[in-house]
Amino acid sequence: MLSRLPAFARLMRIDKPIGTLLLLWPTLWGLWFASNGRPDPMLLLIFCLGTFLMRAAGCVINDYCDRDFDGHVERTHARPLVSGEIKPKEALLLAAALALTAFLLVLPLNRLTLLLSIPAVFLAGSYPLTKRFLALPQAYLGIAFGFGIPMAFAAQTGDVPAFAWILLLANILWTIAYDTEYAMVDRPDDLKIGIKTSAITFGRFDVIAIMLCFTGFIALMAWLGIESQRGVIYFISLLISAGLALQQYSQIIAREPADCFKAFLSNNRIGAVIFMGLVLDYGLSH
């Protein structure tokens, strides 16, 4: 069993933290907005651990659902379920254990947060199936990746205002942008096996669609900054993020898989810059 620990770690993508970070940033944005820059330390710990656990569980479920497809995709042909290092039943047990542990973390929280954890688990578990029938599964992923936002507001304030849902909408646009870049890497293989992605749906308008989603994302984040009376540091962080998004245009315009993947990875910097802008802006305003 110990000899297979690296395979289980790869199944949970512990070796690839980018997914956890892209899930964590919007959750942290939500906590900082909800708490006016002073989140409960225990909530911060719970949401950070919960983010890691739910992302790991989502990866396991994703690989379980895609185990018959991944062998036909260059980027995923060596995943543990495809290679046989881990059996499907073991993957299901691991996903259940991770989801249960994440649920135990939210048990001490208020009733609204507990109720919201139910659709959060459903979204994480059902996302892999949407690639069979949804033209834009990336939009569904955006909801799943951003559901920590309403949960953060619920946990911190006991309420989920319209502000939180608009922040979730901003995250959906951001997710469509960066995950379309990710999908552009696998587009030839996905076309062969019949998987639906935004990169396929957008077709030759993929780059335009990505940049429009980035524009909508930054615009909504700016509007939320105005609504919450944020200061100059927050808006500087948005300007920097807009520059980082614009930089990705030159990476994806040729649609080279390696460059599209680099563009996808660079979205971690966008999430981090906005978070640091929030932390500094709230910190200096107190």
N, C-alpha and C positions, 0 to 999 in steps of 0.2 A: 504493500500500500504506500509506504514512504517513497518508494521509487517512482510512484505515479503522481506525487504531489506537484511536480512541475507541469504535468499535463492538466491537472485540475486548475492550477494557477492560470495557465493559458486559456482554459475554457472560460474562466471568469475575467479574462483580459487584465489581470493584475499587472502584466508586463506592458500593457498599453493604457496608461492612465488618462489619455486624452478624452475618452468618453466620460469618465468620471468628472473631469474638470468642466467639460461642456455642460454637464448636468448640474454641477455644483454652483457655477457662477450665477445663473438666474435665481437659484434658491437663496443664495447669499444676498443678491440684490433685493429679493423680496423681504428677507429678514431685516435688512438695513432700512428700507423704506418703511416697513411696518412698525419698527421700533424707534423711528426718528434717530437712527444711528447708534442706538444703545440696546442691542439685542440681549436677551437673557442668556448668560453664558451656558446654562444647561441646554437651552434650546439650540444654541449654536453647535454644541457637541452632538446632540441627538440628530440634527439635520445633516451634519457632516458625515457621521457614521451611517445614517440611513441612506444617504446618497450613494455611498460606496457599496452598501449591501444591495440596494435595488438595481444599481447599474450592473453589478456582478450577476444578480439573478436574471436580469433582462438579457444579458449576453448568453447565459446558459440556455435559456428558453429559445433565444434566437437561433443558436446553433442546433438545438434539438429539432426545431421546426424546419430548418434549412439543411438538415443533414444529408438529404437526397439531392440537394442542389449544389452544395459547397464544393463537392468533388469536381464539378465542371467549371469552376471559376478559378482562375489563376491565383488570385490573392488568397483564397480560402481553402484550397485543395488539401492543405496539410493540417487542418484543424483537428483537434483530438477525437471528435466524434466521427470524422471522415476516416481518419487513419486507424480507428479501432482501439486507440489507447484507452478510451473511456466508453463504457456501454451506455446506450440510451436510458436505461432504467436508472443508472447511477447519476446521470445528468439531471433527470427529473427529481430525484431525491435531494440532490445538491441545491437545485433551484428552490425547492420547497423549504429547505432548511434556511437558506438565505432570506427568503421572503418572510418566513416566520420570525426570524431574528429581528428583521427590520420592523415587523409589526409589534414585537415586544418592546421595541424602543419607544413607540408612540403611545403605549398603554398608559403611562403616567400623565399624558397630555389631556386637554379638555375634549368634551364630547364631539364638538364640531370637527376637530382635527382627526379624531378617530373615524368619524363618518367619511371624511375626505380620503382617508387612507384606503378605503375600499375601492373607489374608482381609480386611485393611483396604482394599486396592484393590478387591477384589470387592464389598465392602459399599458402598463409595462409588459404584461403577459401576452396581450393580444396583438401588439404591434407587429411581430414577425409575420402574422397571418395576413396583415393588410397588403403585403407586397403581392398577394395573389389576385386581389380584385380592385384595390384603390389606385386611381391614376396618380395621386399624390400622397403616397404613404409617408413622405417626409413631413407633411402637415400633421398627420396623426402622431408622428414621432415628436414633433414640436409640442403637442399637447402633453404627451407622456413625459418629455424631458422638462417641461415647464410646470408640471403639476405641483412641484414643491413650492411654487409661488403662493397659490391660494392656501396651501397647508401652512406655510410660514406665517401668513397674515392671521389665519385662524388660531394658530398656536400662540402667537404674540399678543393678539388683540381680542380674540374671541369672535371675530367678524371677518368677512371677506368682501370688502368694498369694491365698487366698480374699478377703482384704481388698480387693484390686484389683477382683475381680468384683462385690463388693457396691457398691463405688464406681461401677462401670459400671451396676449396677442403679439406683442413685440417679439417675444421669444419664439413664437411659432414662425414668424417671418425670418428671424435670424437662423433658425434651424433649417428651414427650407433652403436658405442660401447656402449654408455650409454643407448640408448633407447632399445637396444636388452636386456640389463639387466632388464630394465623396463618391456619389453614384456615377459620375462621369468616368471615374477610374474603371468601373466594372461594366460600363454600358455594352461593349461588344458581347461579353459573356452573358449578361442579363437578357439581351435580345435573343440569344440562342436558346436559353432555357425557359423563356416566357415570364420572367419576373418583371413586375411593374415598378418603375421608379420615376421620379420627377425629371431626371436627366433624359429618359426616353420620352416622357410626355411632352416636355418642353421642346424636344428636338433641336432644330437649328436656332431656336430662340433661347436656348439654355443660358447663355452668358448674359443676355439682356434680362432674363427672368431673375437670375441671381443678383444682379446689380440693383434691380427694382426692389427686390426683397430687402437687401441691405439698406436701401434708401428709406423704405417704409419703417424698418426697424429703428434706424437712427432718429427718424422724425418722431416716432412714438416715444422713444426714450427722452427726446428733448421736450416733448409735450408733458411727459410725466415729471420732468425736472422743473418745468414752469409751475405745474400744479402743486408740487411739493415745496416750492420756493427754494430750490437748490441754488447754490452760489456759483461763482465763476469757475471753481475747480472742477465741479461736475461737468460743466459744459465744455471745458477744455478737454476732459477725458473723452467726451463724445466726438469732439473734433479730431482727436488723435485716432479714435476708433474708426471714424469715417475715412481718415487717411489710410489706415490699415486695410479697410475694406476695398478702397479704390486701388490699392497696391495689388490686390488679388486679381484685378482685371487683367493685368499684364501676364499673370501666371496661368490663367484659364483660357485666354482668348484663342490660343493655338490648340486647346483641348488635348494636350499631351498628358497621359495618365499620371506620370510622375510629378508634373508641375501642378496638376489638379489636386493631387494628394498633399503636396506642400501647402497649397492654398487652404485646403481643409484644416490642416494642422495649425496654421497661423491664426485661426479663429480663437484659439485659446488665449492669445494675446489681447484680442478684443474684449473677451469676457473679463480678463484680469484687469485691464486698463479701466473699464467702467466700474468694476468693484473698488479698485483703489481710489478712483475719483469720488465714489460715494463715501468711502471711509474717511478720506481726507477732508471732504467738503463738510460732512456732518461733524467730524472731530474739531475742525476749526470754528464751526458756528456755535459750539456749545460754550 
